[in-house]
C-alpha cells in the first residue's frame, strides 16, 4: 500500500504499532537488566522516553493522508459499521491504553503530559472479569480496579452472541444491579475505554422430566442457586446472604451435555472467626466480598478470593460433596472418592473428587472436581462421612501431611465407598485479609486430575481405559511374577484369564501395577476388590423346591436377603455349564424356574453373589443337586 492510500484508520494503527514496539522493547530491557543504579537519573529517563514517543507520533502524523471513499469495504450488508474515531480520539485511547510516558491530545490541543508507566497494562483487576456480589434479586455484578486508578468511568454492556454489544442505559457505576437478567446473556463493563472480559448469566432453569435445563440445552444435575455467573464452561453462584457458594462444570457423556454439581443440597458453606485458631467459635462467613474470576487458558478453572471482613482472622468452607448424578457418575455421584494429592515436600497440592470407586481406578473421562489452595499457609482439611464433618480440624486416619514445615500424622487423606463430605480451613489470616483458592470441574482429563489409565468394570470383569491393542506387563504387588497381557480393540484387559505366554492370572483382591511395554512412564496402579465368599445353599425342602420331569421350580422365602443377593445357574452333574442356560436372578416374589431339562437326569445348581459397581461376583458354588423325574 502507498502512502497516498493510507486512510486515517491506517495511520492510527501505524502509530499504535510504533508505541507497542517501544513498550515491548522497554519491557524486555527492564526484565533483563538490573536498573537500580539508574534510580538517581529516573527524571532524565522519564523525559527522554516521553520525548521519544512524541517524536514517533509527530513523524507518523506527518505521513500523507487521504480519506478513503469507503473506509470499511468488508462490512457485511445489513450490519452496523463501527463508529470511526478521530485521529485525536484514537491517539488518546491508544496512549491511555498503554500508559507510557508520552503525549495525549485533549480538546484538539496538543499537550505534554507525564503519566506513570505501569506494567502490566490496564485498569481492570480480577483477571479482567466482573464478579457477582450477593443480591436479594437477580444478579449484581461489580468490577474490581487495579490500584491507583483515579476517577474511572464505567459503562455496562450486554450481548446475546458475544459479538454485538449494546450499552445498558443508566448502568454507569462500578456495580450493576441486574434485577431481571436474561438466561444465557453475556455482560461486560467498559472502564476508561477498556473492555472487561465477558461473563454469562445463567438461570431460569426449565424442568423437563426429572432434569433442569438452561437455554443452551445443558442439563444441570442440581442447580442450588437461582442465577449463576459463567464463562461458558464452569459457573458459580452465591446466596443472598453471601455465606454459601456453588460451583458447577461442563461434562459430556452419552451424547448429553451436563453442568455437574459439586455439592449435595446446601452448597459450599463458608464460615469465619475472629479467633486466629478457632475450635468451635465460628459463625456464618463475614466477608466484604467473594471475588471470583476465570482462567483464560483453562476454561474449566474458576478462581475464588474470600475478602474477610474487618475483625475476622480465620476462614473455612465445606459441604456434603456430590459429583453430578446417576446419569453422569453412576453409583459414584454421592459415593465418589476424595483424595488429597501432595507436592514433593508433602504439602497439599490439591483435593480431588472423582466419579470412580477410588482414585486409583479413575480414568480421564470420569467426572471430577479439584480444589487447589492458592493461600497455602496455616491450611487444614477434613475428609470423611458427610454428616460428621468439622471446620478448622483434621479428621483422624492413617495419612499424613506437612503444614508450614510441621509434619502431621494420623489424619485422613482419602475416602472411598462412603457418602463423603469435606472442609478446608485457614488459620491466622491477617485481620480482614484474603484467602484464595481455585476450583476446576469437568472430566478428569480436562481439569488435570491424576488418573491411572485403568477403570474397573466389575460387572463385565474388565479393566477399561487402556490404550487399544497394546502390550502391557502386569505385576501383582508382593509377587515377582510378571504377566504379559495385550489389551483388546477397546482398550480392555480381563480380571482373570491367560496371558500371552500361557500363564493363568487372577487379579481379583490384588494391587496390580500395569506398565505399557517400552514406556516406564506409562505406569498405573489399580486396587482390585476381592470376590465375596458368603454363598448360601438352597434349602432341601418341598416348600422351597418342586421337581418335575423337565423342570425345577425354586421358591425362596422373601426374608432370605442373602439368597436374593445371589444369581443362579443350571449345570450338568459334573458342574459344567450347559449351553443355553445363563446366570439368572430371582424374580420379585422369590421364584426361580429352570425348564427344558431332560427327564431322569442329574443336575447341579450353582450360585454366586452377583457383581456390583464396587465388587466383582463371587466364584460359583454348588448350592443344590437334584434328579428330574
N, C-alpha and C positions, 0 to 999 in steps of 0.2 A: 504494500500500500504506500503511495506517495504522500509527501507532506500535505499537498493540496487536498487529498482525500480524507484527511483526518477530521472527524467531527468533534464536537465538544466532548462527547462521551469518551471518544478515543483519547483525547488529551487528558482528561481526568484520570482514566485508567493508567496512562503512562506516568502521571505524577505519583499515583499510588504505588506503582511498581518501583519507582525510584525510592520512595520513602520506605517501603517494605525491605528493599535491598539494604538500605542504610541501617535499619533497625536489626536486620538479621546479622549483618557484619558486626554491629556493636555488641549484640548479644553473645556472639561467638567469642569475641575478644574478651568480654567480661568473664565468660566461663573458663577460658583457657589461661587467664592471666591473674597474677596477684597484684591488685591495683592499690593496695594500702598505701604505698609510697606516693601515690598521686593525690591523696586526700588534701594536702595543703594547696593544690592547684585546681581544686574542683570548680571554682568560679570561672577560671580561664577556660577549662574544658567545656563547661556549660555553654559559654558564649560562642566558643569555636564550633561546637556541634550545632547550635542554633543557626549560626551564620551559614554553615554548610547546607542545612535544609532549606534556608531561604534562597540560596543560590540555585538549588535544584528546582525549586518552584518557579523562580523568575525565568530560568532558561527554558523550562517546559512551557510556560505561558507564552514565551516569545515565538514558539513554533507557529508557522502559518496555519490558519484555520478557515474552513468554510462550512457552512451549515449544510448538512445532508438533506436532500429533499425528503427522504423517508428514513428517519432515524432507526426505526425497528422494522426492517423489511420482513422479518420472520415471525412477527406477531400473528397468531392464528386469527382467522376471521371469526368475529363474534366474541372475542376476548378483549378485556380492557388492557391497553398498553400501560406499563408502569409510568408514573409521573417522572419527567426528566428534570433533574436538579440543575440549577445554575452552576456555573463554574465555582462561584464563591461558596454556595451551599455544599457542593461536593468536596471542595478543599477543606472547608471547616469540618465536615463529617469525617473526612479521611484523617486529618491531623488529630481530631479529638479521639478517634478510634485508636490511634497508635500511641497517643500521649507521650510524644517526644518533645525535646526542646526544639522549637521551631516557630511556626507562624500560623496565624489563623486570620481570616478575613471577617469583618463584622460591619454590617450596615454599609457595605460597599466601600469601606475604608480599610486600608491595609495597616495592621499594627504588628509590632514585635511583642511577643508575649512568652516569657519563660514559664513553662509548666513542668511539674515534677515528672521525671521519667519513671514509669512503673512497669515491671515485668513480673508475672505475666500481665497481659493487657486485658482490660475490661472492668466494668463497674459491678457486674453481677457475680455474686458469690454462689455457694452451694452447687458447684459444678455447672452453674448456668441454669439450674432448674427452679421453677416456682415450687413451693411446697404447701401442703394442706395444713391448715390450723383447725383446732377444734371448732365446731359450729353446731348450733342448735338445729339449723335448717339448711339443706343444700350443701354446698362445698365452698369453703373460704380458702382462697389461695393468697399467698404472700411471696414477696421477693426479698431475698437476703442480699445486702450490698457488701462489697468489699470495704475495708477500712479506708477512710479518707475521702469518700465521695461526698461532695458538698452540693446542696441544692439540686438534687436529682429530679428529673421529670419522668412520669410514668404514663404509659398508655397500654391498657389491656386489650387483647385482640382474641378473636375466635376464628376457627376454621373447621369445616367438615371433611376436608381432604388433605390437610397439612400443606396445601399449595396456595390457595386463595385465602388471604387473611383480611378480616374486617375489624375496624375499631369498634369497641364496645362503648357506647355513648355514656359519658359520666364516670367511666372506670379509669380514673387518672390518679389514684392513690397507690401507695405501696402494697396495700391489702385490698383484695377484690372479693366481696361477699356475694357469691352467686347463689341466690336462694332458689332458683329454678333452673338448674343445669340440664343440658340435653345429653342423654346417653350416647357415648361414642364421640362427642365433640372434643376438639383439641383447643387448648388455650395457651397463650403465651403473654409476656409483658415486654414492651419496648422501653428500655431505660436509657435515657440520654441518647436516643437514637440506636441503641444496641438491642438486638432481639435476644430474648431468653430462649432456652430450649423449650420445645412444646411438651405439654403433658395432656393426657387424655383423661376425661372424666367418664366413669362407667357406673351405671346404676339402673334403676327402673327395670329390674330383672323380671322376665316373663316366665311364669310357671308353665312347663309343658310336661305332662305326666308327673314324674317324681323329680324332674330336673328344673333348674333355674338357668335361663339363657339370657345373654345380653344381645345387643343389637347386631353384633358381629357373628352371632350364631354359636358362640362358645358356651360350653356347659360349665357352670360354676357348681362345684361339688357341695358348697355350703357357704354362701355369702353371709357374713355376720354383720356387715355394715350396709347402710342404705346407699352410700356412694364410695367409690374408690378412685384413686389417682394412679395413672398408669403410664408406662412408656410404650404400651402395646404388647409387652411380653410378661412383665410382672406388675403387680398392683398392690397398693396399701390403702388402708382406711383407718380412721381414728374416730373414737366415740366422742359424743358431745362434751363429756367431762375432761377429755384429754388424758385419760388414765388407762386406756386399752387401745392396742393397735392390732391390725390383722394384716397378714402378708399372704398373697397367693401368687401362683405362677403358671405359665403356659405348659401344657403337657398334651401330647398326641398319642392316641392308641386306637387301633382297630378302625381307623378312618374317622374317628371323632376327635375334636379339639376341646380340651378342658382347661379351666382355670382351677387348679387343685389347691385345697386348703392346707394349712399347716397347724391349725388349732381346732379343737373339737367344737365347743359351743359358746364359750365365753371369751375367746380371743386371747391375745397375749397381754396379761395383766401386768402393769408397771407399778412399782412401789418405790418410795424414797424414805429416808430417815434423816433426822437432824444429828444422829449419832455417827461418829466415824466408823464404829464397829457394832452395828445393831445386832441384837439377838432376836427379840420379838417386837421391839418398839418401832415398827414401821407403819406407814399409812399409805393410802392410795396416792399415786405419784403426784407430787407438787412440782410441776415443770413450767418454765417460761414458754417452752416450745418443744415439740418433737420435730426436728427438721430432717426431711427425707429428700433424697435425690437418687439419680440412676447412674449407671456406668455405661458410657457411650461404647466402649469396646466389648463389653459383655452384657447384653440386654437382659440377662437373667438375674442380674445383681441389683440390689437396692441398698443404699447407704442410709443409716439412721443415726441421728445425733440427738441425744437427750440433753437438753439445756436445763439443768436443775435450777429451781427457784432459790432465791437467797435463803440461807439458813439450812439448806439440805446438803448433806455430805456423804450420802450413800444411795445407790440406785440398784434396782433389780427388776427383772421381768421373767415371766414364766407362764406355762399353760399345760393343760391336758392335751398332749400332742395328738394330731391325727393327720394322716397323709392321704388326701383325696378320699375316694370311696371304694366300694367293692368293684366298680367298673374299671377303675384305674389301678387299684392296688390289691385286688382280691382280698384275702383274709389279712393282708398286712397293712390295711389302712389304719386300723386302730391298734394293731399289734406289731407295728413296724419296729425295726431295730434302730436303737440310738447308740451312738458311739463317739467318744472323744478321740480325735486324731491329734497326735502330738508332733511338735517340732523336734529337731535333733537334740535340743537341750532339755527335752522332757516337759516343755511348757505347752499350753493349749494352742494348737493351730486352728482347730475349728471343732464344732459339734455337728455331726451329720445324722440325718434320719433317712433310711432307705426303705423302699417298699419291697423287702425281701425277708426271708426267715432270719438272716443275720447279715452283717456287713460283709462277711467272707463269702456269702452266696450271691451278692449283688452283681448285676451287670449294668452296662451303660444305659440300657433302655428302661430300667426301673425308675419310677418316680422317686424324687428325693428333695430334701431341703438341707441347706447348710448354713450355719451361723458362724461367722468369723469375728472374733473380738478385735477391734482396732485399738481401743483402750485396753491394754493388757495388764496394767498394774493392779495389784490387790483384787484379783479375779477369783471367784469361786463358782462352782456349778453343782447342780443336784440332778441326778438321773435316777428314776425308779418308778414305782407304782404311782399312777397319776394322782390318786386321792391322798397320798402321803407326802407330797412334795413340800419342800420348805424353801424359803428365801434366806439368803445370807448364810448358807450352810452347805457342807458336803454330805452326801449320803454314804453310809458305811458300806464297804465292799472289799474286793480283792485287788483293786487297781492302785495306781499311784500317779502323782503329778508333781511338778515343780512350780511354785508360785513365788515370784520375787526372790529367787535363789534359795528358797526353803523347800526341802523335799518333804512331801506329804504322802503317807502310806495309808493303806486300808480304806480306800474310798471306791465308790462305784464309778467306773469309766465306760461301761457299756451295759445295755439291756437288750434282751430279745425274748420274744414269746410272752410278753406281758402287755397289759394296757398301760402304756408308759406316759410319763409326764416329765417335765424338766424346768429348771430355773437357771439363770445366770445372774451373778451378783458382783457388784464392785464396792469396795470399801474405801475410806479415806479419800473421797473425791474432794477437791478444793471447794470451799463454801460457794454454792451456786455455780459450780463448774460444769463441764461437759463429759459425757460418756458416749463413745462412738463404737458402732458395730455394723455389720452388714449381713443381709440375708441373700441367699440365692435359692430359687425354687424352679424346678423343671425336671427334666430327666437327668440321671446321674452323670452322664457323659457331658452334657452341656454346661452343668454348673460346677464340674470339676471334682465330684466326689470320687474318691479312690475305689475302684471295683476290681474284682479278681478275674473277671472274664468268664466265670463259670456260675451258672444259676441252677439250683437243684429243682428238678421236677419229679417229686416223689411218686406222683400218680403214674407217670409214664416210666419211672425208674431211669431217668436220664440226667446227665449234667449238660446243660444247654449254654449257649452264648459263646462257644469257642469258634475258632476260625474253621472254615469249611474244608473238608478233605485234607486235613493237616495231621502230620505225625507228632505225637506227644509222648513224653516219658512221664509216667505216673509212679510216684513212690508213696508208701504208707509210712507215716511218722512212727519211728521206733522199729522199722523193718528195713533191712538193706536191699530187699528185692525191688528191682525196677521193672515196670511193666511197659511194653511198647504198645501204645493204643493209637489208632487212627480215627479222627472224628469223621462223621459221615457228611453227606452233602448239605446237611442243615446245621452243621457245627455241633453235633451231639456226640457224647460217648455214654455208654451204659454203666449203671452202678455195679452190675455183675456181668461176667462173660469170660471170653477167652481172648488173650492179646494176640498180636501178630506172630508171636513166637510159640503159640500153643499153650501158654500158661494161663490157668484159671485164676480169675481175680474176683474179689468181693470187697467193695469199698464201703459197704454199709457199716455204720458205727465207727468209722475211722476218720482221722485227719489226714488228708492226702495233699500232696504237692504236685501240681500239673505244670510241666515245663515244655514249651514248644521246642522241638528239636532244632539245635543250631542257634538258639536265642535265649540265653540265660536271663535276659531282661524281661522276657515274656513268661513270667512265672506267677502262679496263683496258688493260694491255699484254700481248701474247701473242707469244712467240717460237716461230715455226713452223719445224720442221725441214725441211731440203732433201730433195728426192727423190734417191734413188741413181741412178747412170747406168751402172753396170757390168753391162750385159745381155750375155749370152753367146749366140752363134749356135748353131743345131743343126748338127752336122757332116753334110756331104753324103756319107753312106756307106751302102752296102747293109746293113751290120751294124747301123746305127742306124735307118734309115728304110725302111719297107716300104709301097709304094703299091699300092692295089687300085683296083677300078672305082669304088667308092663310099666308100672309107675310106682313112685313112692311119694307120699304127701306128708310133710312135716309141719306141725303147728306149734310154734314156740310161744310160751306164755308171755304176755305183754310186759310183765315186770322183769323179764330177763334182759337187762340192759346190755350185758356183755355179749349175749348172743345176737342182739340187734346191731352190734358194732362189728359183726363178722360177716363175711361173704362165703359162699359155699360152692363146691364143685363136685360133680359125679366123676368117679374114676373106676377103672376095672379092678379086679381082685388083687392085682399086683401094684395098685396105686398109680398106674399110668393114666394120663389124661385121655379122655375119649373125644374124638373129633365131633364137633357139633354141640358140645356142652362146655360153656364157659363159666366164669365165676358169676354167681347170682346172689343178690341180696334178698333178705326177707321183705315181703310186702308189708304194708302198714298194719295189717291185722296179725302179722307174725307167721303167715303161711309160706311154705316153700314147696313147689311141685316139680318133680323130675318125671317126665313121661317119655314114651318112645323107647323104653328099655326092652331087653329080651327076657322072656319068661324063664323061670328056673335058673337064673344066673346070679352069681355073686358080684356085688358091687361095694364100693367104698365111697363114703362121702368125706371130703376134706374141707377144712375151714381155715380161714386166716382173718386176722384183723385187717380191714381194708386201709389203704393209704389215705393220707390227707395232705394238707399243704405243708406240714412240718415234719411228717414221719412217713417212712416207707411202709408198705404192707409187711405183715409177718410172714414167716415161712408157712406154707400149707401143711396142716397136720391132720391125721385121721381122727375124725370125731364120731363116726358111725359106720358099721358094717352090716350088710343085710343080704338076703337072697329073695329074689322075686318069686311069686307063687307059680 
